[in-house]
Amino acid sequence: AKGRWGGAGKKAAGAAPKPPPPEDIKPTTTYASVSKPAPTAAARPTGPGAVWWVRSDLRLTDNAALGACVDHGSHVVPVFLWDNHWRPRWNPEGCAALFLKETLRALDQDLQTRHKSRVVMRRAEGDAPAEVFGGHEDFGDVQMRAHAARLAQSLAVVCCEANCDVVHYCREYHPDDWRRDELVEMELRENFGIRAVAHAGHLLYEPQGMVDNGRPAHVFTLTPYYDRAQKLPPPPRPRPAPAPGSLWPPVEWPASLTVDSGLGLAMDGLQPGRETCRRCKEARVDLCRRHWALPILGEWDCSEKGGLHLVSEFAKVTGGLALYEKARSRADLPNATSRLSPYLRFGVVSPRSLHYALRDAALPAEAKQVMSRRLFWRDLAYFQHWCFPQMSTRSVRPHHDLQEWTSGAEGKQFLKAWTTGYTGYPMVDAAMREMAQTGWMNQAVRIIAAGFLTEFLNLPWQDGHKWFNDQLIDADAPINAMMWQNAGRAGVDQWNFVVDPEAGSQDPTGEYVKRWVPEVARLRAFGVDVMHRPWTATPSQLKAAGIDLGATYPNRIITDLPAAREKTVRAMHRMLLQHPEWRTGSGHDVIMLATGQYVRAHTRPEFRFIRDDGTLTPLEQRDRPVDEAVEEAIIEIHDVLADAPRQKNADLMVTSRVEKVVRKNKWHEQAMYDKLERMPKQAPAPIAAGGDRRRRWN
């Protein structure tokens, strides 16, 4: 057992794997008994069946794994496994765990109603001791192997009990998922003689499809990613759900837990805060699970039927699609967005179903362009996470983690005010309160909340990422990490804007703030601008609205936004000046891929042109814009040189690339060759920690 997950005890070379006898893999938990379905009149297949391993594909429509099980030609056993000991940071938490629980319940009911089938729900168990997982904030290879062993042994138990010889599942793309699935497949094959088959379906285009010659392509931002995807074959049309009655049940159903008993999917105490529940006085949590969950569940239909209905209504000519193109940033219009993100997150709706619903909508192309690209933006987030597996916790621009943040009592005060929605800025507070009560918020106000934390409070993006991961019902590690890294200036594609938290342009009618910050709602009588900035109201207006700033509604936690942002910019400048090895000659940051390849990351001008005293270089002394093309060519040439041992015509490729750029920038010909002469002529040796990387770029 230790050898299977701990790395010791390898098998002899060439030894044939022998599946254990059934008594060796009996479940270690006593499950509730379930009734057997009534036998069908049609002739029952007699061969071994197939297990559908249910994961982030909680749907019957356009499900490749389920379709493969049906095509297997025998009985189908849906199985959902949950490992209570496996808690990496990107696992569903808080609201997302609640949505997962309810969608699992809805899937089980759909199977019973349409196919007289069900989901076999079990905790992942096996001979890997639970103590392996204790006390680990970051899970390493030992924990990963233990987790995979528990999953594989639990699947083997079900296969043994239901007479199945193959497991079909849809791929997941969160960090470490590929490694975990490889280990599960190996464990099933070598120790139990069971075949496991992976299928696509969670994305339009899988990350490995965006690779050239074994290396990630330069498509880390949306436009080049979208352009590359358009050159690939279109995704297949969605597959219809299996016909009613086409899922043969096993002769005897394996025992199962239920969503509400024993599975341990959703946890108590999901919202920290007060000592007692505000409603039933249950100890130690802000709201007990029941009183916290009910309002959120009232906002969502967590079934596949509900998700497909949203798709259908949104794609209609008179639906939300036309409104989305024009007013998607309007937080005061409830139908301005699709609200489909949680359904895509857990696979309740297939991305291909949405893609072709938009494509087939009876609207001109320009009326659905932005929404159509959102699915590619989603794929891009997964591609970035595939290229940077640690981006949920570490900055893609690694030196940015070393910035001096607001800390101590002031930092704790800022973070508490932000998370609870008591910053004194109504738009920020409305966003945070909406998320706390519904698990969701418009993308535009997510940007306001994120920008306020990173640009004005000078708090690390990881604080916001962690809170959103717990509070959002559509919490998705790749999307969450990409957005927060870009907001915190540490991601591949830094935000090139700063949103004013006072402006309220996303709420021109004031309805959004009125709903979520009722303390200032009566100020709308004196103008929406006054409601968005209550500190500008006159004493008579505050009195008429029944507002006592600092008592009925908090004072602003920061009163001088320009000074607060200047403090953040200064902290960035100090960090960048202390780490020149991670910058190019023109001030752009450099990032390193998992392959060891270095690429330039576009950097905002205010963080590029910095003098040694921390001030910005005057505009007339900065590099000419054409130098951008020259330096980009140099970096691409370096990439070619780095691969020179594998390319016989590397010199010709370099010469061709240089000449092409020189023709476009004739007056920079000498500068180009001067820079080329200073570059290494072959792939440089790896630089030790703390070494100077800047020699590659200057």
VOPA-685100 format. One line per 8 residues: number of its first residue (from 1); their letters; for each residue x, y, z of C-alpha. Coordinates in nm, 2 decimals. Layout:
NUM) A) X:Y:Z; ...
END
This chain:
1) AKGRWGGA) 0.00:0.00:0.00; 0.28:0.24:0.08; 0.45:0.17:-0.24; 0.14:0.26:-0.44; 0.12:0.61:-0.31; 0.44:0.69:-0.13; 0.69:0.61:-0.40; 0.85:0.31:-0.24
9) GKKAAGAA) 0.81:-0.06:-0.31; 0.83:-0.06:-0.70; 0.72:-0.37:-0.88; 0.97:-0.59:-1.06; 1.03:-0.50:-1.42; 0.80:-0.69:-1.65; 0.58:-0.83:-1.38; 0.22:-0.87:-1.49
17) PKPPPPED) -0.03:-0.68:-1.27; -0.27:-0.91:-1.09; -0.61:-0.78:-0.99; -0.68:-0.86:-0.62; -0.96:-1.09:-0.53; -1.30:-0.92:-0.45; -1.26:-0.97:-0.07; -0.94:-0.76:-0.07
25) IKPTTTYA) -1.12:-0.44:-0.19; -1.44:-0.44:0.01; -1.54:-0.09:0.12; -1.43:0.02:0.47; -1.75:0.21:0.53; -2.10:0.07:0.59; -2.33:0.24:0.35; -2.71:0.28:0.37
33) SVSKPAPT) -2.90:0.02:0.18; -3.08:0.12:-0.14; -3.38:-0.04:-0.31; -3.32:-0.22:-0.64; -3.49:-0.08:-0.96; -3.76:-0.29:-1.11; -3.63:-0.52:-1.39; -3.69:-0.40:-1.75
41) AAARPTGP) -3.88:-0.60:-2.01; -3.61:-0.57:-2.27; -3.32:-0.82:-2.29; -3.05:-0.71:-2.05; -2.68:-0.70:-2.17; -2.48:-0.96:-2.00; -2.12:-0.82:-2.04; -1.93:-0.60:-1.80
49) GAVWWVRS) -2.06:-0.25:-1.76; -1.90:0.10:-1.75; -1.85:0.35:-1.47; -1.92:0.71:-1.54; -1.70:0.90:-1.29; -1.89:1.22:-1.23; -1.68:1.52:-1.17; -1.71:1.87:-1.32
57) DLRLTDNA) -1.96:1.74:-1.58; -2.29:1.74:-1.39; -2.51:1.71:-1.69; -2.66:1.46:-1.93; -2.65:1.67:-2.25; -2.32:1.68:-2.45; -2.13:1.46:-2.20; -1.86:1.27:-2.38
65) ALGACVDH) -1.79:1.04:-2.08; -2.15:0.95:-2.04; -2.19:0.90:-2.41; -1.89:0.66:-2.41; -2.05:0.46:-2.13; -2.37:0.43:-2.33; -2.18:0.32:-2.64; -2.01:0.06:-2.43
73) GSHVVPVF) -2.33:-0.14:-2.47; -2.39:-0.26:-2.12; -2.50:-0.12:-1.79; -2.39:0.22:-1.67; -2.30:0.32:-1.31; -2.26:0.69:-1.24; -2.02:0.75:-0.94; -1.93:1.06:-0.75
81) LWDNHWRP) -1.64:1.05:-0.51; -1.55:1.31:-0.25; -1.22:1.30:-0.05; -1.26:1.50:0.27; -0.89:1.49:0.33; -0.80:1.66:0.00; -0.83:2.03:0.05; -0.61:2.22:-0.19
89) RWNPEGCA) -0.69:2.59:-0.23; -0.87:2.55:-0.56; -1.12:2.29:-0.43; -1.48:2.42:-0.42; -1.54:2.61:-0.09; -1.82:2.81:0.06; -2.08:2.91:-0.20; -1.93:2.70:-0.48
97) ALFLKETL) -1.94:2.38:-0.26; -2.31:2.46:-0.19; -2.38:2.49:-0.56; -2.20:2.17:-0.63; -2.40:1.99:-0.37; -2.73:2.11:-0.51; -2.64:2.03:-0.87; -2.54:1.68:-0.77
105) RALDQDLQ) -2.88:1.64:-0.60; -3.05:1.76:-0.92; -2.84:1.53:-1.14; -2.94:1.23:-0.92; -3.30:1.33:-0.95; -3.28:1.36:-1.33; -3.12:1.01:-1.36; -3.40:0.86:-1.14
113) TRHKSRVV) -3.68:1.03:-1.34; -3.55:0.98:-1.69; -3.35:0.66:-1.67; -3.44:0.49:-1.34; -3.07:0.53:-1.26; -2.89:0.71:-0.98; -2.56:0.85:-0.87; -2.36:0.63:-0.64
121) MRRAEGDA) -2.21:0.88:-0.39; -1.92:0.78:-0.18; -1.63:0.92:0.02; -1.29:0.84:-0.13; -1.13:0.58:0.09; -0.84:0.34:0.07; -0.52:0.22:0.24; -0.35:0.57:0.22
129) PAEVFGGH) -0.36:0.69:0.58; -0.55:1.02:0.64; -0.26:1.14:0.86; -0.07:1.20:0.54; -0.29:1.50:0.47; -0.28:1.66:0.81; -0.12:2.00:0.86; -0.03:2.07:0.50
137) EDFGDVQM) -0.11:2.41:0.35; 0.05:2.32:0.01; 0.00:1.96:-0.10; 0.31:1.79:-0.25; 0.37:1.47:-0.44; 0.32:1.24:-0.14; -0.03:1.39:-0.07; -0.11:1.37:-0.44
145) RAHAARLA) -0.02:1.00:-0.46; -0.23:0.93:-0.15; -0.53:1.12:-0.29; -0.50:0.93:-0.63; -0.47:0.60:-0.45; -0.79:0.67:-0.25; -0.98:0.76:-0.56; -0.86:0.46:-0.76
153) QSLAVVCC) -0.94:0.21:-0.48; -1.28:0.36:-0.43; -1.35:0.33:-0.81; -1.22:-0.03:-0.80; -1.46:-0.12:-0.52; -1.76:0.01:-0.73; -1.63:-0.17:-1.04; -1.61:-0.50:-0.84
161) EANCDVVH) -1.95:-0.46:-0.69; -2.13:-0.36:-1.01; -1.93:-0.58:-1.26; -1.76:-0.30:-1.46; -1.43:-0.31:-1.64; -1.39:0.05:-1.76; -1.41:0.40:-1.61; -1.49:0.70:-1.83
169) YCREYHPD) -1.45:1.05:-1.71; -1.41:1.41:-1.84; -1.09:1.59:-1.80; -1.04:1.87:-1.55; -0.77:2.14:-1.58; -0.71:2.28:-1.24; -0.36:2.26:-1.10; -0.24:1.91:-1.04
177) DWRRDELV) -0.55:1.75:-1.21; -0.34:1.61:-1.49; -0.10:1.45:-1.26; -0.37:1.31:-1.03; -0.56:1.16:-1.33; -0.24:1.00:-1.46; -0.19:0.84:-1.12; -0.55:0.72:-1.09
185) EMELRENF) -0.53:0.56:-1.44; -0.20:0.39:-1.35; -0.33:0.27:-1.02; -0.65:0.12:-1.18; -0.46:-0.04:-1.47; -0.16:-0.19:-1.28; -0.32:-0.29:-0.95; -0.68:-0.37:-1.05
193) GIRAVAHA) -0.68:-0.44:-1.42; -0.93:-0.17:-1.49; -0.91:0.06:-1.79; -0.97:0.44:-1.74; -1.05:0.67:-2.04; -1.04:1.05:-2.03; -1.26:1.27:-2.25; -1.27:1.64:-2.34
201) GHLLYEPQ) -1.58:1.85:-2.27; -1.51:2.12:-2.01; -1.36:2.37:-2.26; -1.39:2.46:-2.63; -1.02:2.40:-2.69; -0.80:2.21:-2.45; -0.48:2.37:-2.33; -0.25:2.12:-2.50
209) GMVDNGRP) -0.40:2.22:-2.83; -0.24:2.56:-2.80; 0.12:2.43:-2.82; 0.37:2.46:-3.10; 0.65:2.20:-3.12; 0.59:2.10:-2.76; 0.61:2.45:-2.62; 0.33:2.69:-2.53
217) AHVFTLTP) 0.25:2.94:-2.81; 0.27:3.31:-2.75; -0.10:3.34:-2.70; -0.12:3.46:-2.34; -0.37:3.74:-2.41; -0.71:3.72:-2.56; -0.66:3.85:-2.91; -0.37:3.62:-3.02
225) YYDRAQKL) -0.54:3.33:-2.84; -0.87:3.39:-3.02; -0.69:3.43:-3.35; -0.50:3.10:-3.30; -0.82:2.92:-3.20; -0.99:3.04:-3.52; -0.73:2.86:-3.72; -0.81:2.53:-3.55
233) PPPPRPRP) -1.11:2.30:-3.65; -1.43:2.43:-3.49; -1.55:2.24:-3.17; -1.79:1.96:-3.25; -2.17:2.02:-3.21; -2.31:1.93:-2.87; -2.42:1.57:-2.83; -2.78:1.52:-2.73
241) APAPGSLW) -2.86:1.36:-2.39; -2.92:0.98:-2.39; -3.27:0.88:-2.48; -3.49:0.79:-2.18; -3.43:0.44:-2.07; -3.10:0.40:-2.26; -2.89:0.38:-1.94; -2.91:0.02:-1.83
249) PPVEWPAS) -2.89:-0.02:-1.45; -2.67:-0.29:-1.30; -2.82:-0.61:-1.17; -2.77:-0.48:-0.82; -2.69:-0.12:-0.73; -2.38:-0.06:-0.51; -2.46:0.10:-0.18; -2.45:0.48:-0.17
257) LTVDSGLG) -2.44:0.77:0.07; -2.67:1.07:0.01; -2.60:1.43:-0.06; -2.71:1.53:0.29; -2.58:1.24:0.49; -2.22:1.12:0.52; -2.08:1.27:0.21; -1.93:1.58:0.38
265) LAMDGLQP) -1.96:1.79:0.06; -2.07:2.12:0.21; -1.93:2.24:0.54; -2.08:2.42:0.83; -1.96:2.76:0.93; -1.89:2.89:0.58; -1.90:3.26:0.68; -1.68:3.37:0.96
273) GRETCRRC) -1.79:3.66:1.17; -2.00:3.70:1.48; -2.01:3.47:1.78; -2.36:3.36:1.72; -2.60:3.32:1.43; -2.81:3.63:1.39; -3.13:3.43:1.35; -3.11:3.11:1.55
281) KEARVDLC) -2.82:3.19:1.78; -2.62:2.88:1.68; -2.27:2.92:1.82; -1.95:3.00:1.65; -2.07:3.11:1.31; -2.21:3.43:1.16; -2.51:3.24:1.00; -2.58:2.88:1.05
289) RRHWALPI) -2.56:2.67:0.74; -2.94:2.67:0.69; -3.00:3.04:0.74; -2.69:3.13:0.53; -2.78:2.89:0.24; -3.15:2.95:0.20; -3.13:3.31:0.05; -2.85:3.19:-0.19
297) LGEWDCSE) -3.04:2.89:-0.31; -3.34:3.11:-0.37; -3.14:3.29:-0.63; -3.05:2.99:-0.84; -3.21:2.69:-1.01; -2.92:2.45:-0.97; -3.04:2.19:-1.22; -2.93:2.12:-1.58
305) KGGLHLVS) -3.28:2.21:-1.69; -3.24:2.55:-1.52; -2.91:2.61:-1.69; -3.03:2.51:-2.04; -3.33:2.74:-1.99; -3.10:3.03:-1.91; -2.90:2.95:-2.23; -3.22:2.94:-2.44
313) EFAKVTGG) -3.37:3.26:-2.30; -3.04:3.45:-2.32; -2.98:3.36:-2.69; -3.33:3.47:-2.80; -3.36:3.78:-3.02; -3.56:3.94:-2.74; -3.34:3.79:-2.47; -3.04:3.92:-2.28
321) LALYEKAR) -2.78:3.87:-2.56; -2.86:4.20:-2.74; -2.86:4.38:-2.40; -2.53:4.22:-2.30; -2.35:4.37:-2.60; -2.45:4.72:-2.50; -2.50:4.72:-2.13; -2.30:4.43:-1.98
329) SRADLPNA) -2.13:4.67:-1.73; -2.46:4.79:-1.59; -2.49:4.65:-1.24; -2.84:4.82:-1.21; -2.98:4.60:-1.49; -3.04:4.24:-1.36; -3.07:4.10:-1.71; -2.76:4.26:-1.86
337) TSRLSPYL) -2.55:3.94:-1.81; -2.63:3.57:-1.86; -2.55:3.45:-1.50; -2.43:3.13:-1.66; -2.09:3.12:-1.50; -2.17:2.87:-1.22; -2.33:2.64:-1.46; -2.02:2.64:-1.68
345) RFGVVSPR) -1.79:2.61:-1.37; -1.95:2.27:-1.27; -2.03:2.15:-1.61; -2.41:2.17:-1.57; -2.41:2.34:-1.91; -2.16:2.25:-2.18; -1.95:2.53:-2.32; -2.02:2.39:-2.66
353) SLHYALRD) -2.40:2.41:-2.60; -2.36:2.78:-2.52; -2.11:2.84:-2.81; -2.35:2.71:-3.07; -2.66:2.87:-2.91; -2.48:3.20:-2.95; -2.36:3.11:-3.30; -2.71:3.01:-3.41
361) AALPAEAK) -2.89:3.30:-3.25; -3.08:3.51:-3.51; -2.88:3.82:-3.45; -2.61:3.99:-3.66; -2.25:3.90:-3.58; -2.17:4.23:-3.43; -2.46:4.19:-3.18; -2.31:3.88:-3.03
369) QVMSRRLF) -1.93:3.93:-3.08; -1.84:4.01:-2.72; -2.03:3.73:-2.55; -1.90:3.48:-2.81; -1.54:3.58:-2.71; -1.61:3.53:-2.34; -1.59:3.15:-2.39; -1.25:3.19:-2.54
377) WRDLAYFQ) -1.15:3.42:-2.25; -1.25:3.14:-2.02; -1.04:2.89:-2.22; -0.75:3.14:-2.20; -0.77:3.14:-1.82; -0.74:2.76:-1.82; -0.45:2.78:-2.07; -0.26:3.03:-1.85
385) HWCFPQMS) -0.32:2.80:-1.55; -0.19:2.51:-1.75; 0.13:2.71:-1.83; 0.17:2.85:-1.48; 0.04:2.58:-1.24; 0.12:2.78:-0.93; -0.07:3.10:-1.03; -0.34:3.04:-0.77
393) TRSVRPHH) -0.09:3.12:-0.50; 0.22:3.28:-0.66; 0.26:3.57:-0.90; 0.34:3.50:-1.26; 0.58:3.79:-1.23; 0.76:3.63:-0.93; 0.93:3.95:-0.81; 0.59:4.11:-0.75
401) DLQEWTSG) 0.53:3.90:-0.45; 0.81:4.09:-0.28; 0.63:4.42:-0.29; 0.58:4.61:0.04; 0.21:4.58:0.13; 0.00:4.76:0.38; 0.05:4.55:0.69; -0.01:4.54:1.06
409) AEGKQFLK) -0.32:4.67:1.22; -0.40:4.90:0.93; -0.38:4.61:0.68; -0.61:4.40:0.89; -0.85:4.69:0.93; -0.86:4.75:0.55; -0.91:4.38:0.47; -1.20:4.34:0.72
417) AWTTGYTG) -1.37:4.65:0.59; -1.34:4.53:0.24; -1.46:4.17:0.30; -1.76:4.28:0.50; -1.87:4.57:0.27; -1.80:4.85:0.51; -1.54:5.06:0.33; -1.75:5.38:0.32
425) YPMVDAAM) -1.75:5.36:-0.07; -2.11:5.25:-0.16; -2.02:5.09:-0.50; -1.75:4.88:-0.33; -1.97:4.79:-0.04; -2.27:4.70:-0.27; -2.05:4.46:-0.46; -1.92:4.28:-0.15
433) REMAQTGW) -2.26:4.26:0.01; -2.42:4.12:-0.31; -2.16:3.85:-0.32; -2.21:3.76:0.04; -2.59:3.73:0.00; -2.61:3.57:-0.35; -2.27:3.43:-0.42; -2.24:3.63:-0.74
441) MNQAVRII) -2.17:3.98:-0.88; -2.15:4.15:-1.22; -1.81:4.13:-1.38; -1.79:4.52:-1.39; -1.83:4.55:-1.01; -1.59:4.26:-0.95; -1.34:4.49:-1.13; -1.43:4.78:-0.90
449) AAGFLTEF) -1.39:4.56:-0.59; -1.06:4.41:-0.71; -0.91:4.74:-0.81; -1.00:4.90:-0.48; -0.81:4.63:-0.29; -0.50:4.63:-0.50; -0.47:4.99:-0.63; -0.59:5.19:-0.33
457) LNLPWQDG) -0.56:4.97:-0.02; -0.22:4.83:-0.14; -0.31:4.47:-0.03; -0.18:4.16:-0.21; -0.40:4.01:-0.48; -0.38:3.68:-0.29; -0.61:3.82:-0.02; -0.88:3.90:-0.27
465) HKWFNDQL) -0.84:3.57:-0.45; -0.88:3.37:-0.13; -1.19:3.56:-0.03; -1.35:3.54:-0.37; -1.28:3.16:-0.39; -1.48:3.12:-0.07; -1.77:3.36:-0.15; -1.84:3.32:-0.52
473) IDADAPIN) -2.08:3.06:-0.63; -1.89:3.04:-0.96; -1.55:3.03:-0.80; -1.32:2.88:-1.06; -0.95:2.87:-0.98; -0.81:2.95:-1.33; -1.05:3.24:-1.39; -1.02:3.37:-1.04
481) AMMWQNAG) -0.65:3.36:-1.04; -0.61:3.52:-1.38; -0.84:3.81:-1.29; -0.68:3.87:-0.95; -0.32:3.85:-1.09; -0.40:4.10:-1.36; -0.58:4.33:-1.11; -0.27:4.31:-0.88
489) RAGVDQWN) -0.03:4.39:-1.17; 0.13:4.05:-1.13; -0.03:3.86:-1.41; 0.05:3.80:-1.77; -0.18:4.08:-1.89; -0.17:4.37:-1.64; -0.49:4.58:-1.63; -0.41:4.90:-1.82
497) FVVDPEAG) -0.68:5.10:-1.63; -0.77:5.21:-1.28; -1.14:5.22:-1.20; -1.27:5.51:-0.99; -1.47:5.36:-0.69; -1.65:5.69:-0.66; -1.78:5.73:-1.01; -2.07:5.49:-1.01
505) SQDPTGEY) -2.08:5.47:-1.39; -2.19:5.10:-1.35; -2.50:5.22:-1.16; -2.63:5.53:-1.34; -2.98:5.49:-1.20; -2.87:5.41:-0.84; -3.08:5.10:-0.82; -2.78:4.88:-0.75
513) VKRWVPEV) -2.66:5.07:-0.45; -3.02:5.13:-0.33; -3.07:4.75:-0.31; -2.74:4.65:-0.15; -2.66:4.95:0.06; -3.00:5.06:0.19; -2.84:5.29:0.45; -2.77:5.55:0.18
521) ARLRAFGV) -3.07:5.48:-0.04; -3.26:5.80:0.06; -2.98:6.02:-0.06; -3.08:5.94:-0.42; -3.35:6.21:-0.38; -3.06:6.46:-0.39; -2.90:6.30:-0.69; -2.74:5.96:-0.78
529) DVMHRPWT) -2.39:6.12:-0.75; -2.47:6.22:-0.39; -2.58:5.86:-0.31; -2.26:5.72:-0.46; -2.05:5.98:-0.26; -2.24:6.04:0.07; -1.95:6.24:0.22; -2.03:6.51:-0.03
537) ATPSQLKA) -2.39:6.55:0.10; -2.46:6.86:0.30; -2.56:6.83:0.67; -2.92:6.90:0.59; -2.92:6.63:0.32; -2.77:6.38:0.56; -3.03:6.47:0.82; -3.32:6.44:0.58
545) AGIDLGAT) -3.19:6.10:0.47; -3.15:5.98:0.83; -2.78:5.92:0.79; -2.51:5.97:1.05; -2.18:5.91:0.88; -1.96:5.70:1.11; -2.27:5.56:1.29; -2.54:5.45:1.05
553) YPNRIITD) -2.29:5.42:0.76; -1.92:5.40:0.80; -1.68:5.68:0.71; -1.44:5.61:0.43; -1.14:5.40:0.53; -0.92:5.61:0.31; -1.02:5.97:0.23; -0.75:6.07:-0.03
561) LPAAREKT) -0.77:5.82:-0.32; -0.49:5.99:-0.53; -0.25:5.98:-0.23; -0.34:5.62:-0.16; -0.27:5.51:-0.51; 0.05:5.71:-0.52; 0.16:5.51:-0.21; 0.09:5.18:-0.40
569) VRAMHRML) 0.28:5.31:-0.71; 0.58:5.40:-0.50; 0.58:5.06:-0.34; 0.58:4.91:-0.69; 0.87:5.13:-0.80; 1.08:5.03:-0.51; 1.02:4.66:-0.57; 1.10:4.69:-0.94
577) LQHPEWRT) 1.42:4.88:-0.88; 1.54:4.62:-0.63; 1.49:4.34:-0.89; 1.64:4.45:-1.23; 1.71:4.09:-1.32; 1.34:4.04:-1.39; 1.32:4.34:-1.63; 1.42:4.41:-1.99
585) GSGHDVIM) 1.62:4.70:-2.10; 1.31:4.90:-2.18; 1.15:4.82:-1.84; 0.91:4.54:-1.93; 0.89:4.25:-1.69; 1.02:3.91:-1.78; 0.83:3.59:-1.69; 0.95:3.23:-1.70
593) LATGQYVR) 0.74:2.94:-1.84; 0.75:2.60:-1.69; 0.96:2.49:-1.99; 1.24:2.73:-1.88; 1.16:2.97:-2.17; 1.17:3.34:-2.09; 0.92:3.57:-2.25; 0.85:3.94:-2.21
601) AHTRPEFR) 0.53:4.05:-2.03; 0.39:4.39:-2.14; 0.42:4.64:-1.85; 0.23:4.96:-1.80; 0.44:5.27:-1.88; 0.41:5.40:-1.52; 0.60:5.09:-1.40; 0.86:5.08:-1.68
609) FIRDDGTL) 1.02:5.42:-1.71; 1.16:5.45:-1.35; 1.48:5.64:-1.25; 1.70:5.53:-0.97; 1.54:5.78:-0.73; 1.19:5.62:-0.80; 1.06:5.90:-1.02; 0.93:5.85:-1.37
617) TPLEQRDR) 1.16:5.93:-1.66; 1.05:6.24:-1.85; 0.85:6.15:-2.16; 1.11:6.30:-2.41; 1.38:6.08:-2.26; 1.20:5.75:-2.30; 1.26:5.49:-2.57; 1.10:5.56:-2.90
625) PVDEAVEE) 0.79:5.34:-2.97; 0.97:5.17:-3.25; 1.22:5.02:-3.00; 0.93:4.80:-2.88; 0.94:4.62:-3.22; 1.31:4.59:-3.21; 1.32:4.45:-2.86; 1.04:4.21:-2.93
633) AIIEIHDV) 1.23:4.08:-3.22; 1.54:4.04:-3.00; 1.34:3.83:-2.75; 1.19:3.61:-3.03; 1.55:3.57:-3.17; 1.66:3.46:-2.82; 1.39:3.20:-2.82; 1.51:3.06:-3.15
641) LADAPRQK) 1.87:3.06:-3.02; 1.76:2.88:-2.71; 1.63:2.60:-2.93; 1.94:2.60:-3.16; 2.05:2.25:-3.07; 1.72:2.11:-3.21; 1.72:2.34:-3.52; 1.97:2.28:-3.80
649) NADLMVTS) 1.86:2.60:-3.98; 1.86:2.82:-3.66; 2.11:3.07:-3.81; 1.89:3.11:-4.12; 1.58:3.17:-3.91; 1.76:3.43:-3.70; 1.89:3.61:-4.01; 1.55:3.61:-4.17
657) RVEKVVRK) 1.38:3.75:-3.86; 1.63:4.02:-3.82; 1.61:4.13:-4.18; 1.23:4.14:-4.17; 1.23:4.37:-3.87; 1.51:4.59:-4.01; 1.31:4.64:-4.33; 1.03:4.78:-4.12
665) NKWHEQAM) 1.26:4.99:-3.91; 1.54:5.09:-4.14; 1.68:5.37:-3.93; 1.73:5.13:-3.64; 1.94:4.88:-3.84; 2.27:4.95:-3.66; 2.10:4.94:-3.32; 1.94:4.61:-3.41
673) YDKLERMP) 2.27:4.44:-3.50; 2.45:4.60:-3.20; 2.19:4.44:-2.97; 2.22:4.11:-3.16; 2.60:4.11:-3.11; 2.56:4.14:-2.74; 2.32:3.84:-2.72; 2.44:3.49:-2.64
681) KQAPAPIA) 2.51:3.29:-2.95; 2.38:2.97:-2.80; 2.14:2.87:-2.53; 2.28:3.01:-2.20; 2.33:2.78:-1.91; 2.07:2.79:-1.64; 2.14:3.07:-1.39; 2.17:2.99:-1.03
689) AGGDRRRR) 1.93:3.14:-0.78; 2.01:3.50:-0.73; 2.21:3.52:-1.05; 2.19:3.80:-1.30; 1.94:3.73:-1.58; 1.96:4.08:-1.72; 2.25:3.99:-1.94; 2.01:3.80:-2.16
697) WN) 1.81:4.12:-2.24; 2.03:4.43:-2.25
END
